[in-house]
């Protein structure tokens, strides 16, 4: 399958990755931070969004074949 790289693993990047993966593409998500999730991990406090919810979604993406590259400028 064709491979697509997405810059930024925040909400928009993850949504795009999900749609492209469903369409049959191999998806690589690149982010400068050490954790995927962007605003969901770094901008929203825990009492509004439990980080385990985001981490569970990231694991689901990884199991579906999405490859995360963290700490990349």
N, C-alpha and C positions, 0 to 999 in steps of 0.2 A: 504493500500500500504506500501511497504518497505520504511524506512526512511534512508536518507543519510545526513551526516554532512560534510560540506566543510569548511576547514580552510582558511580564507582569502577571503574578499569580493571585491578584486580588479578585473581587467578585466578578468583574467583567471578564477577566482572563479565564477564570474557572468556568464561567457560563459558556464562553466560546469553546473552551476545551471539551466540555461535555457534548455540545452539539456536533463539533467536528469529529469527535471519537465515535459518536453514534452514526455519523455519515461514513465511517470506515477509514478515516485518516489515522495515521500514527501521530500523536500529539506530544510535543515537548514544551513544557512551561518553564520559563526562565524568570528568576526574580533576584533582586539584590539582597533581600533580607534572608535571615537564616530559617524562617518558617514561611510556608505558603499561607495565603489567606488575606494578605494585605490589610485593608481597613478592618476586616472582620477580626483579625488577630491583634492588631496594634492600635486601632482607633476606637473600638467599641468596648466599654467596660464589661467585666465579667458578669455583673448583676443584670445586664441587659442581654448579653449573648454569651452563653457558656461555651468556652473554648473547646470543650470536648465535642460539641456538635460540629464545629468546623474541622477538627482533627479527624472525626469519623468520616466526614465527607471526603477529605483528602485521601484517607485510606481507600475509600470506595473508588476514587479516581485512579489511584495507583493500581488497584486490582483489575480495573478495566483496561489498563495499558497505558495510561497517561504517565509520562516521565517528568518528574520535577527536578529542576536544576536550581538549587538555592545558593546564595552567596555569589552570584555572577553579576558583575558590573557591566 
